[in-house]
Amino acid sequence: MEKITIRKPDDFHVHLRSGDLLEAVAPYTAAHFKRALVMPNTRPNPILTAEDAMRYKEQIFKALKNKNRTFEPLMTIQITDNTTGKMIYEAKEAGVIAGKVYPAGVTTNSDNGITDFDSANFKSVLCAMRDAGMALCMHGEDTGVSSLKKEDVFIDTIMKGIVRCFPRLKIVFEHITTLKAVEFVLEAPENVVATITVHHLFLTLDDVIGEKLQPHHFCKPIAKTSLDRDILRSAAMSDNPKFFLGTDSAPHSKMNKECHHGAAGIFTAPVALPLLAEFFEGHGFLDQLEDFTSVFGAKFYGLPLNEEKITLIKKPWEAPNICNGYVVPFKAGQQLAWQVY
């Protein structure tokens, strides 16, 4: 196939940041996606309440300079040790559709994350989310083990317990990276799903720390083995509604990536759809691209399917070396086979 037209996709996990970085990166997501679930771990002020979320939504529209009001940011709040049930209900009433949980200190801007998953307050917040119909988005990594084991250990120590205790709570195991995570989601009840990123379909640990250190391939959770990557690929192409796109596009300035304490995150927004078209076509499953990008996630969140369409064509182009002067995208400077028409 030389061309494919699909429903305009949704990105169910994106970081748009704040300030100048927000203005630099938001247009790339808005150009290719109809909706995007925006992560709340912004700095200096995280998104913790309904008021925060609505203020942030307006900041996103302002960053787009009102050029793309057809793009819809789907808002989240961050769940912390200080979140209350009242905050959950207020956020849901304001239109927030998900609460994001980070274990404290596990990734970028997560120092205020959950410190005790067994606390009465955390369990009461999950009850409120269940009753309000708000999805729980989990960054599933344990903080006390090595990077290659963080996700698998988290499944045994945290995820299994939450799934068992909250059978009516919608749970998204975000940006999964391992064989065990895929198996866990497949075996879990229907209320448990997972997002898969673009970069984890392409990268292994060798692409990060192999022949040379590649800071623009460094993210959390870190890419794993070729076996883990191949299992993720199979899940993405399985046409199983438990797996859908969440790019985890996570921009940082070039300066903050190429330094002695480089930040974790890969900016994929400018190239996500072309790479997915190339990936699905290369494996003979291009006809399943729409389900993965535009159908399964919307149905899980109870959103109407997008009526707007987008077309991709098989025509080589070169990914930008840098975006808006200081953010290096995934596959920078490389030739890609597909592009958005």
C-alpha positions as CSV (number, residue, x, y, z in Angstrom):
1,M,0.0,0.0,0.0
2,E,1.2,3.5,-0.8
3,K,-1.5,5.4,1.2
4,I,-3.8,4.8,4.1
5,T,-6.6,6.9,5.6
6,I,-7.7,6.3,9.2
7,R,-9.7,8.0,11.9
8,K,-7.5,10.7,13.4
9,P,-5.7,9.0,16.3
10,D,-5.7,9.7,20.0
11,D,-2.5,9.7,22.1
12,F,-3.4,8.3,25.5
13,H,-0.1,9.4,27.2
14,V,1.8,12.5,26.4
15,H,3.9,15.1,28.2
16,L,3.4,18.6,27.0
17,R,5.4,20.2,29.9
18,S,4.9,23.9,30.7
19,G,6.2,27.4,29.8
20,D,8.4,27.7,26.8
21,L,8.7,24.0,26.3
22,L,4.9,23.6,26.2
23,E,4.8,26.2,23.4
24,A,7.6,24.4,21.5
25,V,6.1,20.9,21.6
26,A,2.3,21.1,21.8
27,P,1.8,21.9,18.1
28,Y,3.4,18.6,17.1
29,T,0.9,16.6,19.1
30,A,-2.0,18.7,18.0
31,A,-1.1,18.4,14.3
32,H,-1.4,14.6,14.2
33,F,-3.7,13.7,17.1
34,K,-7.4,14.6,17.7
35,R,-7.1,14.0,21.5
36,A,-4.3,13.5,23.9
37,L,-4.2,12.4,27.5
38,V,-1.9,15.0,29.1
39,M,0.3,13.9,32.0
40,P,0.1,16.0,35.2
41,N,3.7,15.9,36.5
42,T,4.5,19.4,35.3
43,R,7.0,21.7,37.0
44,P,7.1,23.9,39.0
45,N,3.5,23.3,39.6
46,P,2.0,19.7,39.2
47,I,-1.6,19.3,38.3
48,L,-3.3,18.1,41.5
49,T,-6.8,19.5,41.5
50,A,-9.7,20.3,39.2
51,E,-8.7,24.0,39.2
52,D,-5.2,23.1,38.2
53,A,-6.4,20.9,35.4
54,M,-8.7,23.5,33.9
55,R,-5.9,26.2,34.2
56,Y,-3.5,23.9,32.4
57,K,-6.0,23.1,29.7
58,E,-6.2,26.8,28.9
59,Q,-2.4,27.1,28.9
60,I,-2.3,24.3,26.3
61,F,-4.8,26.1,24.1
62,K,-2.8,29.4,24.6
63,A,0.4,27.6,23.6
64,L,-1.3,26.5,20.3
65,K,-2.2,30.2,19.8
66,N,-5.8,29.2,19.2
67,K,-4.8,27.7,15.8
68,N,-6.1,24.2,16.7
69,R,-9.2,24.3,18.8
70,T,-10.2,21.0,17.1
71,F,-7.5,19.4,19.2
72,E,-8.8,18.3,22.6
73,P,-6.5,17.8,25.6
74,L,-7.8,15.1,27.9
75,M,-7.0,16.2,31.4
76,T,-5.5,14.2,34.3
77,I,-4.5,15.0,37.9
78,Q,-1.6,13.5,39.8
79,I,-2.5,11.3,42.7
80,T,-0.3,12.0,45.7
81,D,-0.3,11.1,49.4
82,N,-2.4,14.2,50.0
83,T,-5.1,13.6,47.4
84,T,-8.6,13.1,48.8
85,G,-11.8,11.6,47.6
86,K,-13.3,15.1,47.5
87,M,-10.6,16.2,45.1
88,I,-11.4,13.2,42.9
89,Y,-15.1,14.0,42.6
90,E,-14.4,17.6,41.9
91,A,-11.9,16.8,39.2
92,K,-14.3,14.3,37.6
93,E,-17.1,16.9,37.6
94,A,-14.7,19.3,35.9
95,G,-14.0,16.9,33.1
96,V,-10.8,15.2,34.3
97,I,-10.9,11.6,33.0
98,A,-7.9,10.0,34.8
99,G,-5.7,10.1,37.8
100,K,-2.0,9.4,37.4
101,V,0.0,7.5,40.0
102,Y,3.8,7.6,40.2
103,P,5.7,5.8,42.9
104,A,7.7,8.6,44.6
105,G,11.0,9.3,42.8
106,V,10.6,6.7,40.1
107,T,10.8,9.0,37.1
108,T,11.0,12.7,35.9
109,N,9.1,15.0,38.2
110,S,7.7,12.3,40.5
111,D,9.3,13.3,43.8
112,N,5.8,14.0,45.1
113,G,4.5,10.6,44.1
114,I,2.9,7.9,46.3
115,T,5.1,6.7,49.2
116,D,2.7,4.1,50.7
117,F,0.5,2.0,48.4
118,D,-1.0,0.3,51.5
119,S,-2.2,3.4,53.2
120,A,-5.8,3.9,54.1
121,N,-5.9,7.2,52.3
122,F,-4.6,5.8,49.0
123,K,-7.2,3.0,49.1
124,S,-9.9,5.5,49.8
125,V,-8.8,7.6,46.8
126,L,-9.0,4.5,44.6
127,C,-12.5,3.8,45.9
128,A,-13.5,7.4,44.9
129,M,-12.0,7.0,41.5
130,R,-13.9,3.7,41.0
131,D,-17.2,5.3,42.1
132,A,-16.6,8.5,40.1
133,G,-15.7,6.5,36.9
134,M,-12.2,8.0,36.7
135,A,-9.5,5.8,35.2
136,L,-6.3,5.0,37.2
137,C,-3.1,5.4,35.1
138,M,-0.2,3.6,36.7
139,H,3.5,4.2,36.1
140,G,4.4,0.7,37.0
141,E,7.9,0.6,38.3
142,D,9.3,-0.4,41.7
143,T,11.8,2.1,43.1
144,G,13.9,-0.4,45.2
145,V,15.3,-2.7,42.5
146,S,17.5,-2.5,39.3
147,S,16.1,-0.8,36.2
148,L,15.6,-4.0,34.3
149,K,13.5,-5.5,37.1
150,K,11.5,-2.5,38.2
151,E,8.4,-3.2,36.1
152,D,8.2,-6.9,36.8
153,V,8.7,-6.5,40.5
154,F,6.0,-3.8,40.6
155,I,3.5,-6.2,39.0
156,D,4.0,-8.7,41.9
157,T,4.2,-6.1,44.7
158,I,1.6,-3.5,43.7
159,M,-0.4,-4.2,40.5
160,K,-1.7,-7.6,41.4
161,G,-3.1,-6.4,44.7
162,I,-4.8,-3.3,43.2
163,V,-6.4,-5.4,40.4
164,R,-7.6,-7.9,43.0
165,C,-9.1,-5.4,45.4
166,F,-10.7,-3.1,42.8
167,P,-12.4,-5.2,40.1
168,R,-14.6,-2.3,38.9
169,L,-11.8,0.3,38.7
170,K,-10.5,1.1,35.2
171,I,-6.7,0.5,35.3
172,V,-4.2,1.5,32.6
173,F,-0.7,-0.1,33.0
174,E,1.2,2.5,31.1
175,H,4.1,2.3,28.7
176,I,4.7,-1.4,29.4
177,T,8.1,-2.8,28.4
178,T,8.4,-6.5,29.4
179,L,7.2,-10.0,28.5
180,K,5.8,-10.3,32.1
181,A,3.8,-7.1,31.7
182,V,2.2,-8.3,28.5
183,E,1.3,-11.6,30.1
184,F,-0.1,-9.9,33.2
185,V,-2.4,-7.7,31.1
186,L,-3.6,-10.6,29.0
187,E,-4.4,-12.6,32.1
188,A,-6.0,-9.7,34.0
189,P,-9.8,-8.9,33.9
190,E,-11.3,-6.7,31.2
191,N,-10.9,-3.5,33.4
192,V,-7.1,-3.8,33.0
193,V,-5.4,-2.5,29.8
194,A,-2.0,-1.2,28.8
195,T,-0.5,1.5,26.6
196,I,2.5,0.9,24.4
197,T,4.8,3.6,23.2
198,V,6.3,4.0,19.7
199,H,9.9,4.0,20.9
200,H,9.6,0.8,22.9
201,L,8.6,-0.9,19.6
202,F,11.9,0.1,18.1
203,L,14.5,0.1,20.9
204,T,16.3,-2.3,23.1
205,L,18.8,-1.6,25.9
206,D,21.6,-2.0,23.4
207,D,20.2,1.1,21.6
208,V,20.6,3.1,24.8
209,I,23.9,1.9,26.2
210,G,25.4,-0.4,23.5
211,E,28.3,0.7,21.3
212,K,27.9,4.3,22.4
213,L,25.7,6.0,25.0
214,Q,22.6,7.5,23.3
215,P,21.0,10.0,25.6
216,H,18.1,10.6,23.2
217,H,17.1,6.9,23.6
218,F,17.1,7.1,27.4
219,C,13.6,7.0,29.0
220,K,11.8,5.5,31.9
221,P,10.9,2.7,31.9
222,I,14.1,2.0,30.1
223,A,14.1,-0.2,26.9
224,K,14.6,-3.9,27.7
225,T,15.8,-7.0,25.8
226,S,15.1,-7.9,22.2
227,L,12.7,-10.6,23.5
228,D,10.7,-8.1,25.5
229,R,10.6,-5.8,22.5
230,D,9.3,-8.6,20.2
231,I,6.6,-9.5,22.7
232,L,5.5,-5.8,22.8
233,R,5.4,-5.8,19.0
234,S,3.2,-8.9,19.0
235,A,0.9,-7.3,21.5
236,A,0.6,-4.0,19.5
237,M,-0.2,-6.0,16.3
238,S,-2.5,-8.5,18.0
239,D,-5.7,-6.4,17.4
240,N,-6.5,-7.0,21.1
241,P,-8.3,-4.0,22.6
242,K,-6.3,-4.4,25.8
243,F,-3.4,-2.7,24.0
244,F,-3.4,0.7,22.5
245,L,-1.2,3.7,21.8
246,G,0.2,6.0,24.5
247,T,3.3,7.6,23.0
248,D,4.8,8.8,26.3
249,S,6.3,11.5,24.1
250,A,8.4,13.3,26.8
251,P,10.4,16.3,25.5
252,H,13.4,17.8,27.2
253,S,15.8,20.4,25.9
254,K,18.9,19.3,24.1
255,M,21.0,20.7,26.9
256,N,19.1,18.7,29.5
257,K,19.5,15.5,27.5
258,E,23.2,15.8,26.5
259,C,24.8,16.3,29.9
260,H,26.2,14.3,32.8
261,H,22.8,13.8,34.4
262,G,20.7,13.5,31.2
263,A,16.9,13.6,31.7
264,A,14.7,10.5,30.9
265,G,12.3,11.0,28.1
266,I,12.0,10.6,24.3
267,F,10.2,13.2,22.1
268,T,8.3,11.2,19.6
269,A,5.4,13.4,18.7
270,P,6.7,14.6,15.3
271,V,7.4,11.1,14.0
272,A,5.0,8.8,15.9
273,L,2.5,8.2,13.2
274,P,5.0,7.8,10.3
275,L,6.9,5.3,12.4
276,L,3.8,3.4,13.3
277,A,2.7,3.2,9.7
278,E,6.2,1.9,8.7
279,F,6.2,-0.6,11.6
280,F,2.7,-2.0,10.9
281,E,3.2,-2.1,7.2
282,G,6.6,-3.8,7.6
283,H,5.0,-6.6,9.5
284,G,2.0,-7.0,7.2
285,F,-0.6,-5.5,9.6
286,L,-1.2,-2.0,8.3
287,D,-5.0,-2.7,8.3
288,Q,-4.8,-2.8,12.1
289,L,-3.1,0.6,12.6
290,E,-6.4,2.3,13.1
291,D,-7.6,0.0,15.9
292,F,-4.3,0.5,17.8
293,T,-4.2,4.3,17.4
294,S,-7.8,5.4,17.0
295,V,-10.3,2.9,18.3
296,F,-9.3,0.7,21.3
297,G,-8.2,3.6,23.6
298,A,-11.3,5.7,22.9
299,K,-13.6,2.7,23.6
300,F,-11.8,1.9,26.9
301,Y,-12.2,5.5,28.1
302,G,-15.8,5.7,26.9
303,L,-15.1,8.4,24.3
304,P,-16.8,8.7,20.9
305,L,-14.7,7.6,18.0
306,N,-13.2,10.4,16.1
307,E,-15.0,11.3,12.8
308,E,-12.1,13.4,11.4
309,K,-9.7,11.4,9.2
310,I,-5.9,11.6,8.6
311,T,-4.0,10.2,5.6
312,L,-0.5,8.8,5.6
313,I,1.5,8.3,2.4
314,K,4.5,6.1,1.6
315,K,6.9,8.8,0.7
316,P,10.4,9.2,2.1
317,W,11.2,12.3,4.2
318,E,13.8,13.2,6.8
319,A,12.9,13.6,10.4
320,P,14.0,17.0,11.8
321,N,17.4,17.2,13.6
322,I,15.9,19.6,16.1
323,C,12.4,21.0,16.8
324,N,11.9,24.7,17.5
325,G,15.5,25.2,18.2
326,Y,16.1,23.0,21.3
327,V,14.2,19.7,21.4
328,V,15.8,16.7,19.6
329,P,13.1,14.3,18.4
330,F,13.3,10.5,18.1
331,K,15.0,9.4,14.8
332,A,16.4,12.9,14.3
333,G,18.0,13.3,10.9
334,Q,17.0,9.8,9.7
335,Q,14.9,9.0,6.6
336,L,11.4,7.7,7.3
337,A,9.4,5.8,4.8
338,W,5.9,7.2,5.6
339,Q,4.7,10.7,6.3
340,V,1.5,12.4,7.2
341,Y,-0.1,13.8,4.1
